[in-house]
């Protein structure tokens, strides 16, 4: 039986390639469809775990501190991510509230928990119990985590409302921005490297 450990398959066109060592800032592209096969990932397990714990703290800040505060003629109001989901659930679009809750609150939380579980064991050079299931869930949750879309919407709302009201971006907005960048870095495509590592 041939050794398949050093093979990589393009997820777009199923073309098979031999893995190659990559230098900093390099990526391997598919010759047939130009899809990205692999990227250089210079993070060690302990660095990934540290970034994941940092992202978990940022998730708490993003969810429990106001995204923005608005005021008009002495009346003030502030909103968190939870408030936005609750506001959506009050009308006839409850389904949208459920999708919003999954994509901006629940999916990122599960991603972070799964990453901490897998990386915590990887730090001790061990495979986590349920490693295959965790990795499959990480891959499944990746498209559902849409923090960057939420961040864009919040920033558009801040700029649009700034012309009519006094708008102050809150601590939650800055935490959301940092969390979006961290999740892209630690829970993106490069999470597949853990298969090879463990």
N, C-alpha and C positions, 0 to 999 in steps of 0.2 A: 504494500500500500504506500502511495506517495506521501511525502511529508507536506502537509498543507499549512503548517504554522507560519511559513514565510510568504503566503499568498494573500493578496488583497483583491477584492471584487468591487468593481465600480457599481455603486448603488443605482446608477441611472441606466446603464446599458448592459450590465452583467459581464463586462469584459474582465478577464483575470490577469493580474500582474504579479510579479515578484516584488516583495517589499524592499525598499531601498532606504538606507540610513539618510536622514535629512539634516542639513545644517540649519543654523538659526535663520529665520525668516523664509525658509524654503517650503514649498508644497509640491506634492506630486499630482499631476493632472492626467486624466484619461486621454489617450491618443485618439480614441474614436469620438467621444462626445465632449471632451474638455471639462468634464466634471472633476471636482476635487476628490482625490483618492485619500490623501492623508496630508496633514500639516505637521510642521515641527512643533513639538510641545516641550518646552524646557522646564516644566514644573515637576518637581519631585512629589512624592506622595505626601510628605509632611507639609509642603507648601500648598498643595491642593486642599488638604484638610484644614489648614489655617484659613485659607480663603473661604472655604465652605462655612466654617464657624462664623467668620466675619459676615458672610452673606446672611446667615441665620439671624444674627443680631440686627442687621439692616432690615431684614424682613419684619422683625418685631417693630422697629421704628417706623417703617413704611405703613404698617397696618394699624398702629395705635396712636400715631401722631397725625395732626391735620396735614392734608395735602395742600390746602390753601385756606386762607381766611379772607372773607369779604366784609366790607362795612359800607353802609350808606346812611347818612344823616344820623349817626349815633347808634344805629342797629348793627350788630356784628353777628357773623355766623361763620363756622368753620366746618370742614368736611374731611372725613378719613375715607379710606378705601371701603371700609365696612358700611359707612354712611351712604356711599354711592350705590352699593349693591342693594341696601335696604330701600333707597329711594326708587330704584328700578323695579323692585318687587311690589311696590304699592299700586301699580297700575295694571293694565291688561298685558303687559309684556314681562310677565314673571319668568318666562323661559329665558329671556335675554339676561335677566338678573342671575339666573342659575349659571348660564354660560360665563357671564362676567365673573362670578364668584369662583368658578373652576379655573378660569384662565389667569386671573390676577391674584388670587389668594391661595386656593387649594393646590393647584398643580405646582407652583413654585415651592410651597411648603413641603410637599411630598418629595420633590426633587432634592431639596436640601437634606431632608431626613434620610433618604436613600443614600445620598452621597456620603453623609457622615457615617452611616452604618458600614458601607463598603470600604471607605477610606480608613476608618478606625481600625478595622481588621487588617487592611493592607499595610498599615504602619507597622504592624507586628509580623509582616510577611506571611499572612494567612488569608485564605479566602473566607469571606463572611458566610455564615449560614444563609442559604437561599440566594447565593451570589448570582446565579443565572437569572432567577426571577427578578431580582433587583435591577440587573442590567437591562433586562427586557422592559421593565417599567420605566427606567430612566429614558430609554429610547422612545417609548410610547408617550411619555409626558412631555418630551421636548417640543413638539409642535403645539401642544396645548398651553404651554407657558408663554403668555403674551404680555409680559410686563412692559416691554418697550412700546407696544401699541398703546397701553394705558398711559405711559409716560408722555407719549406724543399727544394724546388726547387731553391730558391735564395741562400740558404746556400751551396748547392751542386755546384751551378755556381761560387760562391765566391771561394770555395776550388779548383775547377777544373781550373779556370782562374788564380789563384794565382801562378801556376807554369810557366805560359807564360807571364803574364802581371803584372803590379803593380795594385793590387786591394785593394780598401779601402771600407769596409762596411760603408754605410751611415746611417744617423739618421733615415731614413725611415725603414731600416732593423730592428733596435732596437725597433722602435715604432711598427712595424709589429709583432715582437716576443711578446712584452708585450700585444698587442691587441689580438693576438691569445689566449694567456692564459686567459685574462679577458673574452673574449667571451665564452670560454669553461665554465668558472665559472658562468657567469651570464645568458647566453642564452642557456645553455645545457638542459638536461632533467629536472633539478630542477625548470625550469620556470613553470612547471605544478602546483607547489605549489600555484601559484597565484590564480588558480581556487578555491582552498579551502579557501585561505585567504580572497577572496572577494566574 
